């Protein structure tokens, strides 16, 4: 007999074994990597960053040259030649670094330094040639060594640009590798979840077929009805075989279908009392999370010497936590906490994957009853 009742919300299911701090789920948040990729990410692409950087550099250069040469036209002419050339040279360096350079090593830094010096010298030669042709009488304020200043200035710019780009590229490559490893691990965990589901389905099918086989010789009509109910339950499994997460209400319906199969088997010995908090019904939970717990409770309750035994199922939702309690008469066998049967071991591993730090599954002895208590916190992973 199945009795469905609303739960007593005053009842506390959050015992000390569930409130263990080790089970508290860390609410990790995705944080944007505070690295050099922020610049490129904010501007949208390399070309936006490149253009914006050189436009800013051109503005700074033209102001500096106006102050140095006191000739606006010459300052603009010099900037109109040198800054586009700098843009072109760094674009060429981008092509070289992007396709020919692997990781950042001392050799790569040396190459960047050599290219920067070569670019600086080229800029110096062009700047001095333009000065000799356009304004041969201008003598900059920085003295006799003024002709060397463009080489130093652009060498530092090119070197800074090269090191910044290599750093950003190395960081981006490292992030890509981390993402590949993360995707590979995620696919492996999804495959493991699928295998666990297959294992659970096979375990259930093995048990129910054994049950039917025992009923056929003595109770063929009962066995036939069991086959009909098993067929309906298997249809549910097939229709939902690709689901990893489902509403708790669906799990309760599947659990009730399983209980009806067991009721036929035990011919009135089994009584189930189900208390479900209405607020818990829409909560998403891993598919087939209740049936193995109920199966384990029925299996151990059957050992009770009484003519009838009761299995109690209570579900309560409290804030972001879901509490499930399943009780049955019996004694908790020695070593069962450490070496649970295949159904419970399967659930433990699935919970570790779906709720890495947000679950607790415990078996306790409470008087003459064994109680399985399950706490789920937050949303499941691999939904």
LINZI-V843963 format. One record per residue. RES is the residue in one small letter. PHI is phi in whole degrees, -180 to 180 (NA if undefined). Layout:
# LINZI-V843963
res->RES phi->PHI
res->RES phi->PHI
This chain:
# LINZI-V843963
res->x phi->NA
res->x phi->-111
res->x phi->-115
res->x phi->-110
res->x phi->-138
res->x phi->-76
res->x phi->-75
res->x phi->-81
res->x phi->-68
res->x phi->-79
res->x phi->-73
res->x phi->-100
res->x phi->-98
res->x phi->-89
res->x phi->-65
res->x phi->-63
res->x phi->-69
res->x phi->-88
res->x phi->-81
res->x phi->-57
res->x phi->-58
res->x phi->-67
res->x phi->-96
res->x phi->-67
res->x phi->-82
res->x phi->-77
res->x phi->-83
res->x phi->-73
res->x phi->-118
res->x phi->-76
res->x phi->-110
res->x phi->-68
res->x phi->-60
res->x phi->-81
res->x phi->-121
res->x phi->-64
res->x phi->-69
res->x phi->-60
res->x phi->-62
res->x phi->-66
res->x phi->-64
res->x phi->-67
res->x phi->-82
res->x phi->105
res->x phi->-167
res->x phi->-60
res->x phi->-69
res->x phi->-67
res->x phi->-65
res->x phi->-62
res->x phi->-65
res->x phi->-63
res->x phi->-64
res->x phi->-75
res->x phi->-65
res->x phi->-64
res->x phi->-63
res->x phi->-66
res->x phi->-62
res->x phi->-63
res->x phi->-66
res->x phi->-67
res->x phi->-65
res->x phi->-62
res->x phi->-72
res->x phi->-62
res->x phi->-69
res->x phi->-79
res->x phi->-97
res->x phi->55
res->x phi->-143
res->x phi->-63
res->x phi->-63
res->x phi->-67
res->x phi->-62
res->x phi->-69
res->x phi->-64
res->x phi->-63
res->x phi->-66
res->x phi->-65
res->x phi->-97
res->x phi->-73
res->x phi->-70
res->x phi->-61
res->x phi->-64
res->x phi->-62
res->x phi->-59
res->x phi->-66
res->x phi->-66
res->x phi->-71
res->x phi->-66
res->x phi->-62
res->x phi->-63
res->x phi->-59
res->x phi->-63
res->x phi->-67
res->x phi->-65
res->x phi->-70
res->x phi->-105
res->x phi->-113
res->x phi->-107
res->x phi->-90
res->x phi->-86
res->x phi->-87
res->x phi->-126
res->x phi->-62
res->x phi->-63
res->x phi->-64
res->x phi->-63
res->x phi->-64
res->x phi->-62
res->x phi->-62
res->x phi->-65
res->x phi->-63
res->x phi->-64
res->x phi->-65
res->x phi->-65
res->x phi->-62
res->x phi->-65
res->x phi->-64
res->x phi->-64
res->x phi->-61
res->x phi->-62
res->x phi->-64
res->x phi->-62
res->x phi->-67
res->x phi->-62
res->x phi->-68
res->x phi->-65
res->x phi->-64
res->x phi->-63
res->x phi->-66
res->x phi->-84
res->x phi->-86
res->x phi->-138
res->x phi->-68
res->x phi->-92
res->x phi->-75
res->x phi->-120
res->x phi->-59
res->x phi->-67
res->x phi->-83
res->x phi->91
res->x phi->-68
res->x phi->-89
res->x phi->-61
res->x phi->-67
res->x phi->-86
res->x phi->-57
res->x phi->-58
res->x phi->-63
res->x phi->-65
res->x phi->-61
res->x phi->-76
res->x phi->-62
res->x phi->-65
res->x phi->-63
res->x phi->-65
res->x phi->-67
res->x phi->-61
res->x phi->-62
res->x phi->-63
res->x phi->-65
res->x phi->-64
res->x phi->-65
res->x phi->-62
res->x phi->-65
res->x phi->-63
res->x phi->-65
res->x phi->-62
res->x phi->-66
res->x phi->-64
res->x phi->-64
res->x phi->-65
res->x phi->-66
res->x phi->-63
res->x phi->-64
res->x phi->-63
res->x phi->-66
res->x phi->-63
res->x phi->-63
res->x phi->-64
res->x phi->-65
res->x phi->-64
res->x phi->-66
res->x phi->-63
res->x phi->-64
res->x phi->-64
res->x phi->-68
res->x phi->-63
res->x phi->-64
res->x phi->-65
res->x phi->-60
res->x phi->-63
res->x phi->-65
res->x phi->-64
res->x phi->-63
res->x phi->-62
res->x phi->-62
res->x phi->-67
res->x phi->-62
res->x phi->-65
res->x phi->-62
res->x phi->-63
res->x phi->-62
res->x phi->-60
res->x phi->-67
res->x phi->-71
res->x phi->-67
res->x phi->-63
res->x phi->-62
res->x phi->-63
res->x phi->-61
res->x phi->-72
res->x phi->-85
res->x phi->-58
res->x phi->-62
res->x phi->-100
res->x phi->-131
res->x phi->-63
res->x phi->-65
res->x phi->-63
res->x phi->-62
res->x phi->-65
res->x phi->-64
res->x phi->-63
res->x phi->-62
res->x phi->-61
res->x phi->-70
res->x phi->-64
res->x phi->-60
res->x phi->-63
res->x phi->-68
res->x phi->-66
res->x phi->-63
res->x phi->-62
res->x phi->-63
res->x phi->-67
res->x phi->-68
res->x phi->-120
res->x phi->-67
res->x phi->-91
res->x phi->-85
res->x phi->-96
res->x phi->-128
res->x phi->-152
res->x phi->-63
res->x phi->-60
res->x phi->-59
res->x phi->-66
res->x phi->-64
res->x phi->-66
res->x phi->-62
res->x phi->-64
res->x phi->-63
res->x phi->-65
res->x phi->-63
res->x phi->-66
res->x phi->-63
res->x phi->-63
res->x phi->-64
res->x phi->-69
res->x phi->-62
res->x phi->-64
res->x phi->-64
res->x phi->-96
res->x phi->50
res->x phi->93
res->x phi->-73
res->x phi->-93
res->x phi->-128
res->x phi->-116
res->x phi->-114
res->x phi->-114
res->x phi->-121
res->x phi->-125
res->x phi->-69
res->x phi->-55
res->x phi->-69
res->x phi->-88
res->x phi->-59
res->x phi->-80
res->x phi->-66
res->x phi->-79
res->x phi->-135
res->x phi->-61
res->x phi->-64
res->x phi->59
res->x phi->-95
res->x phi->-90
res->x phi->-56
res->x phi->-64
res->x phi->-67
res->x phi->-67
res->x phi->-59
res->x phi->-65
res->x phi->-66
res->x phi->-64
res->x phi->-59
res->x phi->-79
res->x phi->-66
res->x phi->-62
res->x phi->-77
res->x phi->-64
res->x phi->-72
res->x phi->-70
res->x phi->-66
res->x phi->-125
res->x phi->-136
res->x phi->-116
res->x phi->-114
res->x phi->-103
res->x phi->-128
res->x phi->-126
res->x phi->-127
res->x phi->-139
res->x phi->-108
res->x phi->-135
res->x phi->57
res->x phi->-96
res->x phi->-107
res->x phi->-115
res->x phi->-115
res->x phi->-127
res->x phi->-129
res->x phi->-128
res->x phi->-122
res->x phi->-153
res->x phi->-70
res->x phi->142
res->x phi->-119
res->x phi->-77
res->x phi->-70
res->x phi->-62
res->x phi->86
res->x phi->-71
res->x phi->-64
res->x phi->-88
res->x phi->-127
res->x phi->-71
res->x phi->-62
res->x phi->-59
res->x phi->-63
res->x phi->-71
res->x phi->-62
res->x phi->-62
res->x phi->-64
res->x phi->-58
res->x phi->-68
res->x phi->-64
res->x phi->-65
res->x phi->-62
res->x phi->-81
res->x phi->-79
res->x phi->-132
res->x phi->-52
res->x phi->-126
res->x phi->-123
res->x phi->-148
res->x phi->-151
res->x phi->-128
res->x phi->-132
res->x phi->-115
res->x phi->-133
res->x phi->-99
res->x phi->-124
res->x phi->67
res->x phi->-93
res->x phi->-115
res->x phi->-103
res->x phi->-121
res->x phi->-101
res->x phi->-118
res->x phi->-124
res->x phi->-122
res->x phi->-120
res->x phi->-121
res->x phi->78
res->x phi->-87
res->x phi->-78
res->x phi->-79
res->x phi->57
res->x phi->-69
